[in-house]
Amino acid sequence: MTEARVGYHKEFKTASFQGKSITVENLTPMLSPKARDKRKREIESCLYEVFVKYALGRAQMH
């Protein structure tokens, strides 16, 4: 299996933390629409598993 190189879009923002100004670098992967949709489905699947796990626990508490 070969790994494709992923390019990233860099975005810099300045934030205040404990009275000091810091620069935050945000790297967003630039994916093809097909790869972006696949990654989104993977993330949503993992989130669903977590939410179901904790939702069941909350239902038992009531």
Contacts in CASP RR format, 6 or more apart in sequence:
PFRMAT RR
TARGET T0000
AUTHOR 0000-0000-0000
METHOD contacts of the structure
MODEL  1
MTEARVGYHKEFKTASFQGKSITVENLTPMLSPKARDKRKREIESCLYEV
FVKYALGRAQMH
6 29 0 8 1.000
6 30 0 8 1.000
6 31 0 8 1.000
7 29 0 8 1.000
7 30 0 8 1.000
8 27 0 8 1.000
8 28 0 8 1.000
8 29 0 8 1.000
8 30 0 8 1.000
9 27 0 8 1.000
9 28 0 8 1.000
9 29 0 8 1.000
9 30 0 8 1.000
10 25 0 8 1.000
10 26 0 8 1.000
10 27 0 8 1.000
11 25 0 8 1.000
11 26 0 8 1.000
11 27 0 8 1.000
11 28 0 8 1.000
12 23 0 8 1.000
12 24 0 8 1.000
12 25 0 8 1.000
12 26 0 8 1.000
13 23 0 8 1.000
13 24 0 8 1.000
13 26 0 8 1.000
14 21 0 8 1.000
14 22 0 8 1.000
14 23 0 8 1.000
14 24 0 8 1.000
15 21 0 8 1.000
15 22 0 8 1.000
15 23 0 8 1.000
15 24 0 8 1.000
16 22 0 8 1.000
31 39 0 8 1.000
END
